Amino acid sequence: MTAWAAPGTAFADPKPTPSATASGAASAPGALEEVSRQIDDLYRQAAAATDAYNLAVEQTAQQSARIVKLAQEIVKGQEKIKALKDQAGATARMQYRNGGLPPGAQLMLSGNPDTFLDAAGSLRQGEQAAQGLLSELTRTQDDLAAYSKDATAQWKDLEANRVKKEAAKKDITEKIAAAEKIQADMKEQERRRLADLEAKKASDAQTAWLNTGVLKDAGTGASEQGTKAVKFATDQIGKRYVWGAAGPDTFDCSGLTSQAWLAAGHPIPRTSQEQWAQLPHVAIKDMRPGDLVIYFADATHVGMYIGNGAIVHAPRPGRTVTITGAGSMPILGVVRPG
C-alpha cells in the first residue's frame, strides 16, 4: 500500500488574534514562520467560529420546527377545550331539566319502580360522564399551559441562537479579513515562499505520522454506505471552501462530510464538534474509508478518510475541496458514522 504523503492544511493551536504583519516583514530571518503562524491562528479562530455559527443555524432550524409544532398543538388544544365546554354545558342543562326533583317525588310521579330505577341509573351515568368531561377539560387546559410555556422557552432560545449566530458571523469575517490582509500585504515572492513553507510543514507532518507505523494494520474495506460517502466527497474536489456552506457548489469542512453521509443515506450532525461528540469513536489503526478524521484539540476541522493514508476535505477560505495526507494536521481522533 502506497500511503499518501502530499501536503495539506496545517494549523497551530489557537492563540489570541495577532496584529497584522507589515509588508516586507517576512523577509527577515524567521519572520516567514511567524507570518505563517499568524495566518494559521486566524484561520483556526475562524474555523472555531464557523462551528459555532453552524451549530446555531442548526439549533435555530430545530427550534423553529418545534415552535410550529407547538403552535399546532395549541390550536388543537383550544379547539378541544371549546368542544369540551360545549359538551359539558349541554350535559349540565340536561341534568338540570331531568334531575331537579327529589328522588321521592320522581318515584311518585313515575308510578313505576322499575322505570324510576332505570332513570336513576341513567342519571348516575350522566353524572359520571359529566365528571369525566370536567377531568378531560382540566387535563387539556394543563396541556395547553405546558405547550404555551414550552413555546415561550423555545422563542427565547431562538433569539439567543440568533444573537450567537450573528456574533459568530462577525468573528468569522473579521478573522478571515485579517488573514487575507496579511497575505495581500506580502510581496508575490513572499507569498510563494509562504506557500512552500506551508506545504513543507504539512508534508513533514504526514511523513512523521506515517513513520509511526500507524497504518500498518489499517483496514481498506469500506462499508456500502462508506463507499457512497467517499464517492460523494471526492466528486466535490475542486469546489470552493465557503464558511457555513453545505453544498451543492461550495462547502466548509463539516458541510462536506455531513452532506457526503447524507447522500449515503445516513444523516450525521452538521458540525465537526458534534460529529466528534455524537458519533462512535474508532482507533486510528482501525479506520477505514468513509470514517471521519477529527483534527485539533477543539475538534474544529474534519476530513473524510479515503484510504492509503489520505483524506478528502474542504481546507479553509481561499482553498478548494482537495485530497491531502491524513496526518498533515494534528489528529484528535476518528469517528465512524456507519
Protein Blocks (a to p, Z undefined) as FASTA:
>chain_A
ZZdfbdcddddddddddddddehklmpghklmmmmmmmmmmmmmmmmmmmmmmmmmmmmm
mmmmmmmmmmmmmmmmmmmmmmmmmmmmmmmmmmmmmmmpcfklmmmmnopaklmmmmmm
mmmmmmmmmmmmmmmmmmmmmmmmmmmmmmmmmmmmmmmmmmmmmmmmmmmmmmmmmmmm
mmmmpcfklmmmmmmmmmmmmmmmmmmmmmnommmmgcfbdcfklmmmmmmmmmmgoiac
dehiabjkbccfklmmmmmmmmnopacdfbfklmmmmmccddfklgcehiacdehjklpa
ccddebjhiacddfbghiacddddfklpccfbdcdfZZ
